[in-house]
Amino acid sequence: MMNTPTADRHLLTQEELLDRWLYAALEGDYQLAVWKSPNSKNIQFILDQTGEIKRVNLELDTLSPGFIAHPFTDQEDQKAFFLEASDYFKFNIDSPMPEEGLYKKTKFTPTEIKKQVNQLLRSAQPNKSSARLTPTSKSSFIEFVKKGIKAIQEGKLSKVVPARIQKVDLKEGFDLTKTFLALCRLYPDAFVNFFHIPNVGTWLGATPEILIKTEGHYFHTMALAGTQKAEGEDPVQNAAWKQKEIEEQAMVSRYIVNNFKKIRLREYEENGPKTVKAGNLLHLRSDFRVNMEATNFPQLGSVMLKLLHPTSAVCGTPREESMKFILDHEAFDRCFFAGFIGPVNIENQTAIYVNLRTAQLINEEVLLYAGAGVTADSIPEKEWEETALKCDIIGKFIQ
């Protein structure tokens, strides 16, 4: 059931409104997802009150409105976790809202609600500890990169994307709602998101990369790769790219085009590559668009989602060989990092994003995840520095 707001005599700030919804969700031990789409002023929120942890096939057109989350390595059954939109709410980030008639009333003041939210957040984590997840040392990551370069030089791979973990403590007084709203304002071009599945995971992020999007008759995807720090007054206009980053991005574009060829799709628009800014980083991006009505391919979103994940931007090329290399050498489970997340069939739109620039909250600790694209021209020290910049996008809000 999709609920719409009803007027009440009180006006709530965005922070108070979001705190109320988060309190209701966490106190009830419900699944929830809250997000702001790129270049949107609307924050959207769904609550799954079914009490059932659901896994679904990736036939997007058959799903009810909701939110999916798919891990990086689950390639066998290709099923995603699915949060059903028992409740759905949307509000503008810049406008106070009438008090929502929540199904669960509370006598707490706004300050007390906020305190409850942040206490519940710390106690609503999966039944596991992050102690088994050891932070990745610089030396071990650089060794991983060197092995990747060697495999590329031997002709076994064209590209591979090693990742690492940085573990930090959740700062005293951490405020989930303030942090989420701050991410929305600082990263307007990102898909800012928070989702919680009891006993599965709690994640907060701001990803710049769309995997697939369907809206009306149109399908969209993008090739995003290459990274450098945004510096100067006009970093986009002044960006200079080296051959390593240009080739890295071209691999992702070729990967998309090759998947179009697999399904004999020849009618598509390609724009780019162009330099885009994501937080304090710059990337190279090409955009692809297909008219699903003109090509008579209404299921294109579901088909391409299965073909694209994991893209060469988060795994490597060739996909099977680079995936095996990662699983053989990476010392941790990426879980939802480099998987995909996003709303499905919400207001006639499905938008699935690669889960990058993300953090997993476990008890009093936070795991920051980041990867770097390794090619034959990679310099291991530079790849470590790139992951540090990526971790900092979310990490600076946590520490």
HUGI-V106213 format. One record per residue. N is the residue number from 1. RES is the residue in one small letter. SS is DSSP state (alpha for helix, beta for strand, coil for the rest). PHI is phi in whole degrees, 0 to 359 (none if undefined). NEAR is the number of other ideal C-beta (glycine too) atoms within 10 Angstrom. Layout:
N | RES | SS | PHI | NEAR
N | RES | SS | PHI | NEAR
This chain:
1 | m | coil | none | 8
2 | m | coil | 259 | 13
3 | n | coil | 268 | 15
4 | t | coil | 242 | 8
5 | p | coil | 294 | 14
6 | t | coil | 244 | 9
7 | a | coil | 292 | 11
8 | d | coil | 222 | 12
9 | r | coil | 281 | 6
10 | h | coil | 258 | 11
11 | l | beta | 257 | 13
12 | l | beta | 246 | 18
13 | t | coil | 289 | 13
14 | q | alpha | 300 | 19
15 | e | alpha | 294 | 15
16 | e | alpha | 295 | 19
17 | l | alpha | 296 | 24
18 | l | alpha | 293 | 25
19 | d | alpha | 302 | 26
20 | r | alpha | 297 | 22
21 | w | alpha | 294 | 22
22 | l | alpha | 296 | 26
23 | y | alpha | 299 | 23
24 | a | alpha | 300 | 22
25 | a | alpha | 289 | 25
26 | l | alpha | 290 | 22
27 | e | alpha | 294 | 15
28 | g | coil | 274 | 16
29 | d | coil | 59 | 12
30 | y | coil | 266 | 21
31 | q | beta | 284 | 28
32 | l | beta | 209 | 24
33 | a | beta | 215 | 25
34 | v | beta | 227 | 24
35 | w | beta | 204 | 25
36 | k | beta | 230 | 23
37 | s | coil | 285 | 21
38 | p | coil | 304 | 17
39 | n | coil | 59 | 8
40 | s | coil | 249 | 16
41 | k | coil | 262 | 13
42 | n | beta | 261 | 12
43 | i | beta | 261 | 22
44 | q | beta | 242 | 20
45 | f | beta | 217 | 22
46 | i | beta | 234 | 27
47 | l | beta | 232 | 23
48 | d | beta | 256 | 24
49 | q | coil | 261 | 17
50 | t | coil | 290 | 11
51 | g | coil | 76 | 11
52 | e | coil | 242 | 9
53 | i | coil | 278 | 14
54 | k | beta | 253 | 16
55 | r | beta | 243 | 12
56 | v | beta | 230 | 18
57 | n | coil | 288 | 14
58 | l | coil | 271 | 21
59 | e | coil | 263 | 13
60 | l | alpha | 298 | 20
61 | d | alpha | 294 | 12
62 | t | alpha | 269 | 10
63 | l | coil | 275 | 18
64 | s | coil | 285 | 12
65 | p | coil | 303 | 17
66 | g | beta | 178 | 21
67 | f | beta | 216 | 28
68 | i | beta | 247 | 26
69 | a | beta | 219 | 24
70 | h | beta | 237 | 24
71 | p | coil | 290 | 20
72 | f | coil | 292 | 25
73 | t | coil | 259 | 16
74 | d | coil | 283 | 15
75 | q | coil | 261 | 12
76 | e | coil | 286 | 6
77 | d | coil | 256 | 9
78 | q | coil | 53 | 12
79 | k | coil | 261 | 15
80 | a | beta | 248 | 27
81 | f | beta | 291 | 22
82 | f | beta | 231 | 22
83 | l | beta | 260 | 25
84 | e | beta | 280 | 20
85 | a | coil | 278 | 24
86 | s | coil | 299 | 20
87 | d | beta | 231 | 21
88 | y | beta | 223 | 18
89 | f | beta | 216 | 21
90 | k | beta | 220 | 15
91 | f | beta | 212 | 21
92 | n | beta | 278 | 12
93 | i | coil | 292 | 15
94 | d | coil | 254 | 8
95 | s | coil | 238 | 10
96 | p | coil | 301 | 14
97 | m | beta | 234 | 19
98 | p | beta | 300 | 15
99 | e | coil | 297 | 17
100 | e | coil | 282 | 22
101 | g | coil | 283 | 11
102 | l | coil | 298 | 15
103 | y | coil | 292 | 12
104 | k | coil | 237 | 10
105 | k | coil | 287 | 8
106 | t | coil | 218 | 13
107 | k | coil | 264 | 6
108 | f | coil | 292 | 14
109 | t | coil | 284 | 10
110 | p | alpha | 306 | 14
111 | t | alpha | 294 | 10
112 | e | alpha | 292 | 13
113 | i | alpha | 298 | 20
114 | k | alpha | 301 | 22
115 | k | alpha | 299 | 15
116 | q | alpha | 297 | 17
117 | v | alpha | 303 | 23
118 | n | alpha | 286 | 20
119 | q | alpha | 287 | 11
120 | l | alpha | 296 | 18
121 | l | alpha | 303 | 21
122 | r | alpha | 287 | 14
123 | s | alpha | 257 | 8
124 | a | coil | 257 | 19
125 | q | coil | 274 | 20
126 | p | coil | 302 | 18
127 | n | coil | 283 | 7
128 | k | coil | 201 | 12
129 | s | coil | 251 | 11
130 | s | alpha | 276 | 19
131 | a | alpha | 300 | 10
132 | r | alpha | 287 | 8
133 | l | coil | 263 | 18
134 | t | coil | 278 | 12
135 | p | coil | 304 | 14
136 | t | coil | 283 | 22
137 | s | coil | 284 | 10
138 | k | alpha | 300 | 13
139 | s | alpha | 295 | 9
140 | s | alpha | 289 | 15
141 | f | alpha | 293 | 22
142 | i | alpha | 297 | 16
143 | e | alpha | 296 | 14
144 | f | alpha | 300 | 24
145 | v | alpha | 299 | 23
146 | k | alpha | 298 | 14
147 | k | alpha | 295 | 16
148 | g | alpha | 296 | 29
149 | i | alpha | 298 | 20
150 | k | alpha | 297 | 11
151 | a | alpha | 297 | 19
152 | i | alpha | 292 | 22
153 | q | alpha | 297 | 10
154 | e | coil | 277 | 8
155 | g | coil | 83 | 7
156 | k | coil | 280 | 15
157 | l | coil | 223 | 22
158 | s | coil | 258 | 19
159 | k | beta | 200 | 24
160 | v | beta | 216 | 29
161 | v | beta | 238 | 26
162 | p | beta | 289 | 26
163 | a | beta | 235 | 21
164 | r | beta | 215 | 26
165 | i | beta | 246 | 22
166 | q | beta | 242 | 18
167 | k | beta | 254 | 16
168 | v | beta | 226 | 16
169 | d | beta | 277 | 11
170 | l | coil | 292 | 19
171 | k | coil | 296 | 13
172 | e | coil | 298 | 6
173 | g | coil | 81 | 7
174 | f | coil | 304 | 18
175 | d | coil | 241 | 18
176 | l | alpha | 300 | 23
177 | t | alpha | 294 | 23
178 | k | alpha | 300 | 16
179 | t | alpha | 295 | 17
180 | f | alpha | 299 | 23
181 | l | alpha | 294 | 19
182 | a | alpha | 294 | 13
183 | l | alpha | 299 | 23
184 | c | alpha | 301 | 19
185 | r | alpha | 280 | 11
186 | l | alpha | 281 | 15
187 | y | coil | 240 | 23
188 | p | coil | 296 | 15
189 | d | coil | 270 | 13
190 | a | coil | 259 | 24
191 | f | beta | 270 | 26
192 | v | beta | 274 | 26
193 | n | beta | 211 | 26
194 | f | beta | 220 | 23
195 | f | beta | 220 | 25
196 | h | beta | 222 | 27
197 | i | beta | 238 | 22
198 | p | coil | 309 | 19
199 | n | coil | 64 | 11
200 | v | coil | 240 | 17
201 | g | beta | 174 | 19
202 | t | beta | 228 | 23
203 | w | beta | 227 | 25
204 | l | beta | 226 | 24
205 | g | beta | 198 | 27
206 | a | beta | 213 | 26
207 | t | beta | 269 | 24
208 | p | coil | 266 | 23
209 | e | coil | 246 | 24
210 | i | beta | 276 | 21
211 | l | beta | 267 | 28
212 | i | beta | 215 | 26
213 | k | beta | 219 | 19
214 | t | beta | 235 | 26
215 | e | beta | 213 | 13
216 | g | coil | 63 | 10
217 | h | coil | 267 | 12
218 | y | beta | 250 | 15
219 | f | beta | 250 | 25
220 | h | beta | 230 | 17
221 | t | beta | 209 | 26
222 | m | beta | 214 | 27
223 | a | beta | 249 | 27
224 | l | beta | 240 | 27
225 | a | beta | 196 | 28
226 | g | beta | 80 | 25
227 | t | beta | 219 | 22
228 | q | beta | 209 | 19
229 | k | beta | 286 | 11
230 | a | coil | 279 | 18
231 | e | coil | 225 | 10
232 | g | coil | 88 | 9
233 | e | coil | 288 | 6
234 | d | coil | 227 | 8
235 | p | alpha | 297 | 16
236 | v | alpha | 293 | 12
237 | q | alpha | 290 | 8
238 | n | alpha | 263 | 12
239 | a | coil | 292 | 20
240 | a | coil | 236 | 7
241 | w | coil | 253 | 17
242 | k | coil | 272 | 11
243 | q | alpha | 301 | 9
244 | k | alpha | 301 | 17
245 | e | alpha | 289 | 22
246 | i | alpha | 298 | 14
247 | e | alpha | 290 | 18
248 | e | alpha | 299 | 27
249 | q | alpha | 291 | 25
250 | a | alpha | 297 | 16
251 | m | alpha | 298 | 20
252 | v | alpha | 292 | 27
253 | s | alpha | 298 | 21
254 | r | alpha | 297 | 14
255 | y | alpha | 299 | 22
256 | i | alpha | 294 | 21
257 | v | alpha | 299 | 16
258 | n | alpha | 296 | 11
259 | n | alpha | 288 | 17
260 | f | alpha | 300 | 19
261 | k | alpha | 296 | 10
262 | k | alpha | 301 | 11
263 | i | coil | 257 | 13
264 | r | coil | 60 | 8
265 | l | coil | 263 | 17
266 | r | coil | 246 | 8
267 | e | coil | 262 | 10
268 | y | coil | 213 | 16
269 | e | beta | 258 | 11
270 | e | beta | 233 | 14
271 | n | beta | 233 | 11
272 | g | beta | 120 | 16
273 | p | beta | 281 | 23
274 | k | beta | 223 | 12
275 | t | beta | 278 | 19
276 | v | beta | 231 | 18
277 | k | beta | 257 | 15
278 | a | beta | 226 | 23
279 | g | coil | 66 | 20
280 | n | coil | 261 | 16
281 | l | beta | 237 | 20
282 | l | beta | 246 | 22
283 | h | beta | 222 | 25
284 | l | beta | 261 | 24
285 | r | beta | 222 | 23
286 | s | beta | 242 | 20
287 | d | beta | 249 | 17
288 | f | beta | 237 | 20
289 | r | beta | 221 | 14
290 | v | beta | 228 | 22
291 | n | beta | 276 | 16
292 | m | coil | 291 | 16
293 | e | coil | 287 | 11
294 | a | coil | 295 | 10
295 | t | coil | 269 | 17
296 | n | coil | 54 | 8
297 | f | coil | 223 | 18
298 | p | coil | 293 | 13
299 | q | coil | 267 | 13
300 | l | alpha | 301 | 22
301 | g | alpha | 301 | 27
302 | s | alpha | 295 | 19
303 | v | alpha | 296 | 19
304 | m | alpha | 289 | 25
305 | l | alpha | 301 | 23
306 | k | alpha | 292 | 14
307 | l | alpha | 285 | 17
308 | l | alpha | 281 | 21
309 | h | coil | 278 | 24
310 | p | coil | 275 | 23
311 | t | coil | 290 | 27
312 | s | coil | 293 | 26
313 | a | coil | 288 | 28
314 | v | coil | 241 | 26
315 | c | coil | 236 | 25
316 | g | beta | 141 | 31
317 | t | beta | 219 | 23
318 | p | coil | 296 | 15
319 | r | alpha | 296 | 17
320 | e | alpha | 296 | 10
321 | e | alpha | 291 | 16
322 | s | alpha | 289 | 26
323 | m | alpha | 298 | 18
324 | k | alpha | 298 | 14
325 | f | alpha | 298 | 22
326 | i | alpha | 297 | 24
327 | l | alpha | 295 | 12
328 | d | alpha | 285 | 8
329 | h | alpha | 245 | 15
330 | e | coil | 277 | 19
331 | a | coil | 269 | 12
332 | f | coil | 210 | 16
333 | d | coil | 270 | 13
334 | r | coil | 293 | 20
335 | c | coil | 55 | 22
336 | f | coil | 276 | 23
337 | f | coil | 295 | 26
338 | a | coil | 68 | 25
339 | g | coil | 276 | 26
340 | f | beta | 220 | 27
341 | i | beta | 217 | 26
342 | g | beta | 152 | 28
343 | p | beta | 285 | 25
344 | v | beta | 237 | 25
345 | n | coil | 55 | 16
346 | i | beta | 260 | 20
347 | e | coil | 51 | 12
348 | n | coil | 64 | 8
349 | q | beta | 217 | 14
350 | t | beta | 236 | 22
351 | a | beta | 220 | 21
352 | i | beta | 250 | 29
353 | y | beta | 243 | 24
354 | v | beta | 289 | 27
355 | n | coil | 277 | 29
356 | l | coil | 247 | 25
357 | r | coil | 47 | 29
358 | t | beta | 226 | 25
359 | a | beta | 224 | 26
360 | q | beta | 255 | 23
361 | l | beta | 262 | 24
362 | i | beta | 227 | 20
363 | n | coil | 57 | 17
364 | e | coil | 264 | 13
365 | e | beta | 242 | 17
366 | v | beta | 229 | 24
367 | l | beta | 254 | 21
368 | l | beta | 261 | 26
369 | y | beta | 244 | 28
370 | a | beta | 202 | 26
371 | g | beta | 230 | 25
372 | a | beta | 219 | 26
373 | g | beta | 282 | 28
374 | v | beta | 255 | 27
375 | t | coil | 234 | 21
376 | a | coil | 298 | 13
377 | d | coil | 266 | 13
378 | s | coil | 291 | 21
379 | i | coil | 247 | 13
380 | p | alpha | 309 | 19
381 | e | alpha | 299 | 11
382 | k | alpha | 293 | 13
383 | e | alpha | 293 | 26
384 | w | alpha | 298 | 18
385 | e | alpha | 297 | 14
386 | e | alpha | 296 | 19
387 | t | alpha | 294 | 24
388 | a | alpha | 296 | 16
389 | l | alpha | 297 | 17
390 | k | alpha | 291 | 26
391 | c | alpha | 299 | 21
392 | d | alpha | 290 | 18
393 | i | alpha | 302 | 26
394 | i | alpha | 262 | 26
395 | g | alpha | 301 | 17
396 | k | alpha | 292 | 11
397 | f | alpha | 274 | 20
398 | i | alpha | 268 | 18
399 | q | coil | 278 | 13
